[in-house]
């Protein structure tokens, strides 16, 4: 039987699975894992493989299908992203031969600085998941012409509609991210704090969450890696004190525990958010979400049922005071039903089949 190898390409900088922050790596790993679990449930024959920086914590049953890039390219994590992406073409050839692939489809998860452009010189078909907007293309807003062998998938309808005029027919559809949400601890009993979980950059809005906490005199925990020191020093640090605490980046287990006991996740995002893993993680924990009505937020949050969508700071503050109206159990049931890892994997299988038949 003809075997199609689906080779997932990951950056070399964050271990897979990640122990700390790493949304792209976490989603890609869970997809890779779930594809192996459902192989016997679908009609097409394929073998999922993964290339990246492999952690010792990877599922032992998947270890032989995960190729540590450093075993082929020493010190790969020291390379700039363009050199790394350029080098991957040789690695893919080696991996394809090693696993006896009759056909190779690349599932690319590397978008940094539009490094995916190197896929043009690779002989294989590729599907790139847009874990975030490609920076240059978004700024230019111009229609670009790419080879048919290069395809993209958005992670929300909002992102798909925004980028369709730029990527045209190369952008096929959108697929929501999925996580193994049943593994997240659930609590209907909440402690007296709200939480913000995301990387600390201006567009995520941690400073606005802090302002609201101080104004309303509610306790807020800010959790996430510091990505912009100047931003932190100017807009967040001055607000730390009696009501606002910066916890920093925490291990995955601790993050889940904090989410489950929070009264709500505050997410005053200031950009057209592509998806928002923190949102579905909070909901799975039984924690409602209050966010600005931007980007993919209306696709993730059922307003008045599992969270609130605010159009202004005044509305945001109002919804914080109404959070007790929402049922933690309804939040969890909604997340598990809509954003499961298996639903994500099955949608990608259909895309693999479609692209392979081009």
Secondary structure, DSSP 8 states (H G I E B T S, - for coil): ---EEEEEE--SSS-BS-SSS-HHHHHHHHHHHHHHHTGGGSSS-EEEEEEE-B-TTS-TTTGGGEEEGGGTSTTGGGS-HHHHHHHHHHHHHHHHHHTT-SEEEEEE---GGGGGGGGGGSSSEEEEE-SS--HHHHHH-------TTEEEEESSHHHHHHHHHHHGGGEEEE----B-GGGS---SS--S-EEEES-B-GGGTHHHHHHHHHHHT--EEEES-B--HHHIIIIIGGG-SSSEEEEE---HHHHHHHHHH-S-EEE---S--S--HHHHHHHHTT--EEEES-TTHHHH--BTTTEEEESSHHHHHHHHTTGGGS-HHHHHHHHHHHSBHHHHHHHHHHHHHHHHT-
